[in-house]
Amino acid sequence: MDSKIAEIEKSLIILKEHPNFKSGDTITVFYKIKEGEKERIQFFKGDVIQRKGSGLTETFTIRKMSNGVGVERVFPVNSPTIEKIEVNKLGRVRRARIFYMRQRTGKSARIKQKRN
C-alpha cells in the first residue's frame, strides 16, 4: 500500500534543487503569488525554526518579526510555487527545532553566526 502511494507521489511531485539549509539559518524564500490573471514573485526572509518530515513531504518553517509581531510561515520543500531559496546567514544552534525563539525579542532573539 505504501509503495503505491510513494510511486504516485514521485510521479506527481517535481523535485527541485535548493541549497542546503538547517535550523538557525537565515534564508530568503522567493515564491509566486497568483492574483487573478497576474502572477508576481514575493519574498519572505527570516530564520528557519524547524525542518519537518522527510522525502517529498518535507516542510520548513520560517519566522520573522514584522512591525514587532512575529510572523511564521510553513513552506513545503518541493512546492511548485517556490521560485528559489537564498541562504543569507548560517546560524549556529544546538537544537533542530528552535521554538524558544517565539518567546524572545530584541538582543536575546539573535542567533549566533557560524564562522567559516
C-alpha positions in Angstrom: 0.0 0.0 0.0 2.7 2.5 1.0 4.8 1.7 -2.1 1.9 2.5 -4.4 1.4 5.9 -2.6 5.1 6.6 -2.9 5.1 5.8 -6.6 2.2 8.2 -7.2 3.8 10.9 -5.2 7.1 10.6 -7.2 5.2 10.9 -10.5 3.3 14.0 -9.4 5.9 16.0 -7.5 8.8 17.6 -9.3 12.0 17.6 -7.2 13.7 21.0 -7.1 17.3 21.7 -6.3 17.6 24.0 -3.3 20.7 25.0 -1.3 21.4 23.1 1.9 20.0 24.9 5.0 19.1 23.9 8.5 17.5 25.2 11.7 19.0 28.6 12.7 19.9 29.7 9.2 18.6 33.0 7.9 17.1 32.4 4.4 15.0 34.3 1.8 12.3 32.3 0.0 11.1 33.7 -3.3 7.6 32.4 -4.1 5.0 33.0 -6.8 1.7 34.7 -5.9 -1.2 34.5 -8.3 -3.7 37.4 -8.2 -6.4 36.9 -10.7 -4.7 36.6 -14.1 -1.4 38.2 -12.9 1.5 36.4 -11.3 4.2 38.0 -9.3 7.1 36.9 -7.1 7.3 37.9 -3.4 9.9 37.0 -0.9 9.8 36.0 2.8 13.1 36.5 4.7 13.5 35.1 8.2 15.1 32.4 10.4 14.4 28.7 9.9 13.0 27.4 13.2 12.4 23.9 12.0 12.5 21.3 9.2 10.0 18.6 9.5 9.2 15.4 7.6 11.3 13.6 5.0 11.4 13.0 1.3 8.7 14.5 -0.8 6.5 15.7 2.1 9.3 17.7 3.9 8.4 21.2 5.1 10.3 24.0 6.8 9.1 26.9 9.0 10.4 30.4 8.8 9.9 33.1 11.4 10.4 36.8 11.0 9.5 39.9 13.0 7.2 42.3 11.2 6.4 45.6 13.0 7.0 43.9 16.4 4.7 41.0 15.6 6.2 37.5 15.0 5.1 36.0 11.6 5.7 32.4 10.8 5.2 30.7 7.5 5.4 27.0 6.6 6.7 26.0 3.2 6.8 22.6 1.6 10.3 22.0 0.3 9.0 20.7 -3.1 6.3 23.3 -3.6 5.9 24.4 -7.2 5.3 28.0 -6.0 8.8 28.3 -4.6 10.9 30.1 -7.2 14.3 30.0 -5.4 15.8 29.9 -1.9 18.8 32.0 -0.9 20.8 31.3 2.3 21.8 34.7 3.8 23.5 33.6 7.1 24.5 30.3 8.6 23.4 30.1 12.2 24.9 28.1 15.0 22.2 26.5 17.2 22.2 23.3 19.3 18.7 22.2 18.5 16.8 21.0 15.4 13.6 22.9 16.5 14.2 26.3 18.0 10.7 27.2 19.2 12.1 29.0 22.2 12.7 31.9 19.7 8.9 32.6 19.9 9.3 34.0 23.4 12.3 36.1 22.7 12.6 39.6 21.4 15.4 42.1 20.9 19.0 41.1 21.6 18.1 37.7 23.1 16.4 36.7 19.8 19.7 36.8 17.9 21.2 33.6 16.6 25.0 33.2 16.7 26.6 33.2 13.3 28.7 30.2 12.1 32.3 31.1 11.4 34.0 29.7 8.3 
